[in-house]
Amino acid sequence: MIGSKRFLSHWQNILGLLIVSIFLFFALAAPLLAQPEDPENFSPFLTVKGVKSRIPLPPGEVAPLGTVPSGILGRQMDVYYTLIWGSRFALIFGLTVALSTALIGVLVGAASGFLGGWFGSLAMRVTDAFLAFPTVVAVVLFQQLLNITLRLIDMGIYEEAVTQPSLIQELLSQVDPVMFALVTFSWMPYARLMHTMVIGLRQAEFIQAARALGAGSGRIILRHLIPNAISPAIVLAARDIGGMVLVQATFTYIGLGGGSEWGEMLVISRQWIIAPGGNPLTYWWVFLPITLALILFGIGWNLLGDGLNDLLNPREK
């Protein structure tokens, strides 16, 4: 109760909670706020029917946030529709990557810190090796490996691919190289953080008591060490949710994949950011709503992470 009052006493925490709540509302209410025309063939990009133009069209009754021309024949994409549905997919992506990396890092760090010895040293050296590997290179590497594997399957290297798509093909086609790379190369801060926290706790009296009662290493790690050392990891995970979405949008914008709906809309709109007359505000709706959504999404989760740090930090109690 006291912690909650302290959390709500800072305007930054309230602002972060408000921003995150708004995006959560958009994500949950997306089917109501932006109803898809064809739910069976859903797409986060909506072509405005009956509207064709070679230039972006300003906000109006048909498109509350304007449209952006895409492809040929002057097709217009609804910015508002992508903004709303992009909130849902951004939240799913951020939560999936942040929680996956946190889970891996927490388990590795807790086990290495508690067991120590050669296992702890080896785990930390592996962690350092992963830290030294650039994430951008990992994304490109995973994309190339995925494309090569699918090409080999299509050529009939695997017998299952001769007549119909195999289970391997179907699984690989669902793999997001950017998500896989981020999960693979983002768990290390959690591992190092948990490693340090657990080393400070493993000689505590309640751990010694658990050992004296015959508790095994697994039970001590899962039931005693992780619950008492996970607060900093929760704070880091909250901040990473926004950061991962920004990274995904960046990779999508520069052409390295990622599948960010917000990033793809910016790719479609980038030739209109500077109007023919040189004024960047002539077609402000083609980039400003999506850009503000990305900025606010990152700021909201960072502010919430800072608030959780105040709430969960025992030194603040």
Summary of the structure (lengths in Angstrom):
residues: 317
radius of gyration: 23.7
end to end distance: 11.2
largest distance: 77.6
contacts: 1004
relative contact order: 0.15
helix: 70%
strand: 4%
